[in-house]
Amino acid sequence: MQYKIKMMREKKKMTQEALSEKAGVSRAIISRLESGEEVVTTTETLLKVANALGCKVSEIFSS
């Protein structure tokens, strides 16, 4: 499973730190999700990230 978090974050000109603060999750989690290192996470974390990016959870999944 690959997420489009990095692409969406960069499109909004946000740093990993800014996204982590806005989402209320650690920068390490953001980094691992972006790199594909962490592919198993909670729905709550994905919801927080999606909300911080201003999108739906389904939009952060790569097709």
Biopython code that builds the backbone (N, CA, C, O; Angstrom):
import numpy as np
from Bio.PDB.StructureBuilder import StructureBuilder

atoms = [
    (1, "MET", "N", (0.851, -1.185, 0.000)),
    (1, "MET", "CA", (0.000, 0.000, 0.000)),
    (1, "MET", "C", (0.888, 1.236, 0.000)),
    (1, "MET", "O", (1.770, 1.373, 0.847)),
    (2, "GLN", "N", (0.661, 2.104, -0.919)),
    (2, "GLN", "CA", (1.406, 3.357, -1.004)),
    (2, "GLN", "C", (0.422, 4.507, -0.823)),
    (2, "GLN", "O", (-0.683, 4.484, -1.365)),
    (3, "TYR", "N", (0.828, 5.488, -0.075)),
    (3, "TYR", "CA", (-0.020, 6.654, 0.157)),
    (3, "TYR", "C", (0.484, 7.835, -0.666)),
    (3, "TYR", "O", (1.664, 7.900, -1.011)),
    (4, "LYS", "N", (-0.411, 8.766, -0.980)),
    (4, "LYS", "CA", (-0.060, 9.961, -1.749)),
    (4, "LYS", "C", (0.154, 11.156, -0.826)),
    (4, "LYS", "O", (0.021, 12.303, -1.253)),
    (5, "ILE", "N", (0.480, 10.895, 0.420)),
    (5, "ILE", "CA", (0.605, 11.957, 1.408)),
    (5, "ILE", "C", (1.685, 12.960, 1.015)),
    (5, "ILE", "O", (1.461, 14.168, 1.094)),
    (6, "LYS", "N", (2.851, 12.478, 0.594)),
    (6, "LYS", "CA", (3.949, 13.384, 0.253)),
    (6, "LYS", "C", (3.554, 14.312, -0.899)),
    (6, "LYS", "O", (3.771, 15.522, -0.829)),
    (7, "MET", "N", (2.983, 13.748, -1.941)),
    (7, "MET", "CA", (2.585, 14.546, -3.099)),
    (7, "MET", "C", (1.566, 15.619, -2.679)),
    (7, "MET", "O", (1.672, 16.777, -3.082)),
    (8, "MET", "N", (0.595, 15.224, -1.877)),
    (8, "MET", "CA", (-0.441, 16.153, -1.449)),
    (8, "MET", "C", (0.130, 17.216, -0.513)),
    (8, "MET", "O", (-0.252, 18.384, -0.587)),
    (9, "ARG", "N", (1.040, 16.813, 0.362)),
    (9, "ARG", "CA", (1.670, 17.753, 1.296)),
    (9, "ARG", "C", (2.501, 18.784, 0.539)),
    (9, "ARG", "O", (2.430, 19.980, 0.823)),
    (10, "GLU", "N", (3.292, 18.310, -0.431)),
    (10, "GLU", "CA", (4.139, 19.216, -1.199)),
    (10, "GLU", "C", (3.296, 20.166, -2.059)),
    (10, "GLU", "O", (3.665, 21.323, -2.258)),
    (11, "LYS", "N", (2.177, 19.675, -2.561)),
    (11, "LYS", "CA", (1.277, 20.512, -3.353)),
    (11, "LYS", "C", (0.757, 21.692, -2.521)),
    (11, "LYS", "O", (0.520, 22.782, -3.042)),
    (12, "LYS", "N", (0.587, 21.445, -1.216)),
    (12, "LYS", "CA", (0.125, 22.491, -0.306)),
    (12, "LYS", "C", (1.293, 23.270, 0.302)),
    (12, "LYS", "O", (1.094, 24.119, 1.171)),
    (13, "LYS", "N", (2.518, 22.976, -0.161)),
    (13, "LYS", "CA", (3.725, 23.651, 0.310)),
    (13, "LYS", "C", (3.886, 23.546, 1.829)),
    (13, "LYS", "O", (4.229, 24.511, 2.511)),
    (14, "MET", "N", (3.625, 22.339, 2.326)),
    (14, "MET", "CA", (3.759, 22.080, 3.760)),
    (14, "MET", "C", (4.985, 21.224, 4.010)),
    (14, "MET", "O", (5.333, 20.372, 3.192)),
    (15, "THR", "N", (5.634, 21.448, 5.132)),
    (15, "THR", "CA", (6.721, 20.570, 5.555)),
    (15, "THR", "C", (6.113, 19.393, 6.306)),
    (15, "THR", "O", (4.945, 19.430, 6.691)),
    (16, "GLN", "N", (6.908, 18.355, 6.510)),
    (16, "GLN", "CA", (6.431, 17.226, 7.318)),
    (16, "GLN", "C", (6.100, 17.713, 8.727)),
    (16, "GLN", "O", (5.122, 17.275, 9.333)),
    (17, "GLU", "N", (6.917, 18.613, 9.233)),
    (17, "GLU", "CA", (6.702, 19.152, 10.577)),
    (17, "GLU", "C", (5.366, 19.892, 10.658)),
    (17, "GLU", "O", (4.613, 19.710, 11.614)),
    (18, "ALA", "N", (5.073, 20.719, 9.662)),
    (18, "ALA", "CA", (3.813, 21.470, 9.650)),
    (18, "ALA", "C", (2.611, 20.524, 9.568)),
    (18, "ALA", "O", (1.606, 20.717, 10.253)),
    (19, "LEU", "N", (2.731, 19.508, 8.726)),
    (19, "LEU", "CA", (1.640, 18.539, 8.601)),
    (19, "LEU", "C", (1.455, 17.773, 9.901)),
    (19, "LEU", "O", (0.324, 17.553, 10.336)),
    (20, "SER", "N", (2.543, 17.369, 10.519)),
    (20, "SER", "CA", (2.431, 16.600, 11.763)),
    (20, "SER", "C", (1.782, 17.433, 12.859)),
    (20, "SER", "O", (0.978, 16.920, 13.637)),
    (21, "GLU", "N", (2.127, 18.721, 12.925)),
    (21, "GLU", "CA", (1.526, 19.599, 13.933)),
    (21, "GLU", "C", (0.038, 19.793, 13.660)),
    (21, "GLU", "O", (-0.779, 19.723, 14.579)),
    (22, "LYS", "N", (-0.312, 20.034, 12.410)),
    (22, "LYS", "CA", (-1.714, 20.264, 12.057)),
    (22, "LYS", "C", (-2.555, 19.008, 12.260)),
    (22, "LYS", "O", (-3.713, 19.086, 12.668)),
    (23, "ALA", "N", (-1.961, 17.844, 11.970)),
    (23, "ALA", "CA", (-2.689, 16.577, 12.098)),
    (23, "ALA", "C", (-2.674, 16.032, 13.520)),
    (23, "ALA", "O", (-3.521, 15.215, 13.881)),
    (24, "GLY", "N", (-1.721, 16.475, 14.326)),
    (24, "GLY", "CA", (-1.627, 15.958, 15.689)),
    (24, "GLY", "C", (-1.018, 14.569, 15.750)),
    (24, "GLY", "O", (-1.327, 13.785, 16.648)),
    (25, "VAL", "N", (-0.141, 14.266, 14.778)),
    (25, "VAL", "CA", (0.598, 12.992, 14.796)),
    (25, "VAL", "C", (2.081, 13.323, 14.672)),
    (25, "VAL", "O", (2.435, 14.422, 14.246)),
    (26, "SER", "N", (2.937, 12.398, 15.036)),
    (26, "SER", "CA", (4.366, 12.684, 15.018)),
    (26, "SER", "C", (4.911, 12.804, 13.595)),
    (26, "SER", "O", (4.379, 12.215, 12.654)),
    (27, "ARG", "N", (5.993, 13.587, 13.465)),
    (27, "ARG", "CA", (6.639, 13.737, 12.169)),
    (27, "ARG", "C", (7.196, 12.405, 11.709)),
    (27, "ARG", "O", (7.240, 12.133, 10.509)),
    (28, "ALA", "N", (7.619, 11.574, 12.641)),
    (28, "ALA", "CA", (8.152, 10.251, 12.296)),
    (28, "ALA", "C", (7.085, 9.406, 11.602)),
    (28, "ALA", "O", (7.393, 8.690, 10.649)),
    (29, "ILE", "N", (5.855, 9.479, 12.059)),
    (29, "ILE", "CA", (4.768, 8.726, 11.419)),
    (29, "ILE", "C", (4.533, 9.255, 10.013)),
    (29, "ILE", "O", (4.374, 8.474, 9.075)),
    (30, "ILE", "N", (4.510, 10.584, 9.858)),
    (30, "ILE", "CA", (4.341, 11.183, 8.532)),
    (30, "ILE", "C", (5.450, 10.688, 7.606)),
    (30, "ILE", "O", (5.185, 10.279, 6.475)),
    (31, "SER", "N", (6.672, 10.724, 8.083)),
    (31, "SER", "CA", (7.823, 10.295, 7.287)),
    (31, "SER", "C", (7.703, 8.836, 6.868)),
    (31, "SER", "O", (7.952, 8.497, 5.710)),
    (32, "ARG", "N", (7.323, 7.970, 7.808)),
    (32, "ARG", "CA", (7.209, 6.537, 7.496)),
    (32, "ARG", "C", (6.056, 6.258, 6.540)),
    (32, "ARG", "O", (6.164, 5.383, 5.681)),
    (33, "LEU", "N", (4.959, 6.987, 6.679)),
    (33, "LEU", "CA", (3.836, 6.811, 5.745)),
    (33, "LEU", "C", (4.232, 7.270, 4.346)),
    (33, "LEU", "O", (3.888, 6.621, 3.358)),
    (34, "GLU", "N", (4.954, 8.384, 4.258)),
    (34, "GLU", "CA", (5.366, 8.897, 2.956)),
    (34, "GLU", "C", (6.360, 7.977, 2.255)),
    (34, "GLU", "O", (6.305, 7.805, 1.037)),
    (35, "SER", "N", (7.259, 7.392, 3.022)),
    (35, "SER", "CA", (8.292, 6.539, 2.430)),
    (35, "SER", "C", (7.785, 5.130, 2.129)),
    (35, "SER", "O", (8.444, 4.365, 1.426)),
    (36, "GLY", "N", (6.620, 4.795, 2.660)),
    (36, "GLY", "CA", (6.094, 3.447, 2.474)),
    (36, "GLY", "C", (6.638, 2.474, 3.495)),
    (36, "GLY", "O", (6.318, 1.285, 3.466)),
    (37, "GLU", "N", (7.473, 2.986, 4.412)),
    (37, "GLU", "CA", (8.047, 2.146, 5.466)),
    (37, "GLU", "C", (6.962, 1.648, 6.416)),
    (37, "GLU", "O", (7.005, 0.515, 6.895)),
    (38, "GLU", "N", (5.985, 2.521, 6.678)),
    (38, "GLU", "CA", (4.871, 2.151, 7.560)),
    (38, "GLU", "C", (3.616, 2.068, 6.710)),
    (38, "GLU", "O", (3.105, 3.086, 6.243)),
    (39, "VAL", "N", (3.128, 0.872, 6.512)),
    (39, "VAL", "CA", (1.951, 0.693, 5.669)),
    (39, "VAL", "C", (0.717, 0.314, 6.475)),
    (39, "VAL", "O", (-0.400, 0.341, 5.959)),
    (40, "VAL", "N", (0.918, -0.035, 7.729)),
    (40, "VAL", "CA", (-0.210, -0.374, 8.590)),
    (40, "VAL", "C", (-0.341, 0.741, 9.614)),
    (40, "VAL", "O", (0.579, 0.995, 10.392)),
    (41, "THR", "N", (-1.477, 1.398, 9.608)),
    (41, "THR", "CA", (-1.732, 2.471, 10.560)),
    (41, "THR", "C", (-3.213, 2.480, 10.897)),
    (41, "THR", "O", (-4.002, 1.756, 10.290)),
    (42, "THR", "N", (-3.576, 3.286, 11.846)),
    (42, "THR", "CA", (-4.981, 3.306, 12.258)),
    (42, "THR", "C", (-5.803, 4.219, 11.357)),
    (42, "THR", "O", (-5.281, 5.134, 10.719)),
    (43, "THR", "N", (-7.082, 3.948, 11.325)),
    (43, "THR", "CA", (-8.011, 4.801, 10.585)),
    (43, "THR", "C", (-7.988, 6.195, 11.182)),
    (43, "THR", "O", (-8.089, 7.184, 10.455)),
    (44, "GLU", "N", (-7.857, 6.285, 12.485)),
    (44, "GLU", "CA", (-7.824, 7.584, 13.163)),
    (44, "GLU", "C", (-6.641, 8.430, 12.669)),
    (44, "GLU", "O", (-6.794, 9.627, 12.427)),
    (45, "THR", "N", (-5.465, 7.808, 12.519)),
    (45, "THR", "CA", (-4.290, 8.534, 12.031)),
    (45, "THR", "C", (-4.508, 9.007, 10.600)),
    (45, "THR", "O", (-4.202, 10.153, 10.269)),
    (46, "LEU", "N", (-5.035, 8.131, 9.753)),
    (46, "LEU", "CA", (-5.290, 8.507, 8.362)),
    (46, "LEU", "C", (-6.321, 9.627, 8.287)),
    (46, "LEU", "O", (-6.205, 10.517, 7.444)),
    (47, "LEU", "N", (-7.326, 9.592, 9.158)),
    (47, "LEU", "CA", (-8.341, 10.631, 9.186)),
    (47, "LEU", "C", (-7.737, 11.970, 9.604)),
    (47, "LEU", "O", (-8.064, 13.008, 9.027)),
    (48, "LYS", "N", (-6.869, 11.949, 10.592)),
    (48, "LYS", "CA", (-6.202, 13.171, 11.050)),
    (48, "LYS", "C", (-5.356, 13.772, 9.936)),
    (48, "LYS", "O", (-5.383, 14.982, 9.715)),
    (49, "VAL", "N", (-4.599, 12.921, 9.228)),
    (49, "VAL", "CA", (-3.744, 13.390, 8.138)),
    (49, "VAL", "C", (-4.597, 13.949, 7.001)),
    (49, "VAL", "O", (-4.305, 15.017, 6.462)),
    (50, "ALA", "N", (-5.638, 13.228, 6.647)),
    (50, "ALA", "CA", (-6.524, 13.686, 5.568)),
    (50, "ALA", "C", (-7.157, 15.028, 5.921)),
    (50, "ALA", "O", (-7.210, 15.926, 5.081)),
    (51, "ASN", "N", (-7.635, 15.173, 7.148)),
    (51, "ASN", "CA", (-8.239, 16.438, 7.580)),
    (51, "ASN", "C", (-7.227, 17.573, 7.509)),
    (51, "ASN", "O", (-7.560, 18.677, 7.079)),
    (52, "ALA", "N", (-5.994, 17.307, 7.927)),
    (52, "ALA", "CA", (-4.940, 18.326, 7.893)),
    (52, "ALA", "C", (-4.606, 18.728, 6.461)),
    (52, "ALA", "O", (-4.205, 19.864, 6.205)),
    (53, "LEU", "N", (-4.773, 17.786, 5.529)),
    (53, "LEU", "CA", (-4.509, 18.061, 4.119)),
    (53, "LEU", "C", (-5.741, 18.617, 3.405)),
    (53, "LEU", "O", (-5.663, 19.031, 2.248)),
    (54, "GLY", "N", (-6.866, 18.621, 4.098)),
    (54, "GLY", "CA", (-8.100, 19.132, 3.509)),
    (54, "GLY", "C", (-8.686, 18.214, 2.459)),
    (54, "GLY", "O", (-9.219, 18.670, 1.448)),
    (55, "CYS", "N", (-8.585, 16.914, 2.704)),
    (55, "CYS", "CA", (-9.115, 15.953, 1.734)),
    (55, "CYS", "C", (-9.783, 14.799, 2.453)),
    (55, "CYS", "O", (-9.790, 14.740, 3.682)),
    (56, "LYS", "N", (-10.344, 13.882, 1.679)),
    (56, "LYS", "CA", (-10.943, 12.661, 2.225)),
    (56, "LYS", "C", (-9.861, 11.606, 2.378)),
    (56, "LYS", "O", (-8.849, 11.640, 1.678)),
    (57, "VAL", "N", (-10.074, 10.675, 3.289)),
    (57, "VAL", "CA", (-9.115, 9.593, 3.493)),
    (57, "VAL", "C", (-8.879, 8.827, 2.191)),
    (57, "VAL", "O", (-7.745, 8.468, 1.873)),
    (58, "SER", "N", (-9.947, 8.581, 1.448)),
    (58, "SER", "CA", (-9.803, 7.814, 0.198)),
    (58, "SER", "C", (-8.865, 8.486, -0.803)),
    (58, "SER", "O", (-8.281, 7.807, -1.648)),
    (59, "GLU", "N", (-8.713, 9.800, -0.721)),
    (59, "GLU", "CA", (-7.865, 10.527, -1.655)),
    (59, "GLU", "C", (-6.376, 10.349, -1.380)),
    (59, "GLU", "O", (-5.560, 10.648, -2.252)),
    (60, "ILE", "N", (-5.999, 9.873, -0.199)),
    (60, "ILE", "CA", (-4.570, 9.730, 0.087)),
    (60, "ILE", "C", (-4.017, 8.352, -0.295)),
    (60, "ILE", "O", (-2.831, 8.078, -0.113)),
    (61, "PHE", "N", (-4.885, 7.496, -0.821)),
    (61, "PHE", "CA", (-4.431, 6.187, -1.266)),
    (61, "PHE", "C", (-4.028, 6.242, -2.732)),
    (61, "PHE", "O", (-4.732, 6.836, -3.549)),
    (62, "SER", "N", (-2.893, 5.624, -3.072)),
    (62, "SER", "CA", (-2.488, 5.528, -4.468)),
    (62, "SER", "C", (-3.316, 4.457, -5.148)),
    (62, "SER", "O", (-3.678, 3.453, -4.535)),
    (63, "SER", "N", (-3.605, 4.673, -6.394)),
    (63, "SER", "CA", (-4.408, 3.682, -7.132)),
    (63, "SER", "C", (-3.523, 2.801, -7.959)),
    (63, "SER", "O", (-4.014, 1.908, -8.650)),
]
sb = StructureBuilder()
sb.init_structure("model")
sb.init_model(0)
sb.init_chain("A")
sb.init_seg("    ")
for serial, (resi, resn, name, xyz) in enumerate(atoms, 1):
    if name == "N":
        sb.init_residue(resn, " ", resi, " ")
    sb.init_atom(name, np.array(xyz, "f"), 0.0, 1.0, " ", f" {name:<3s}", serial, name[0])
structure = sb.get_structure()
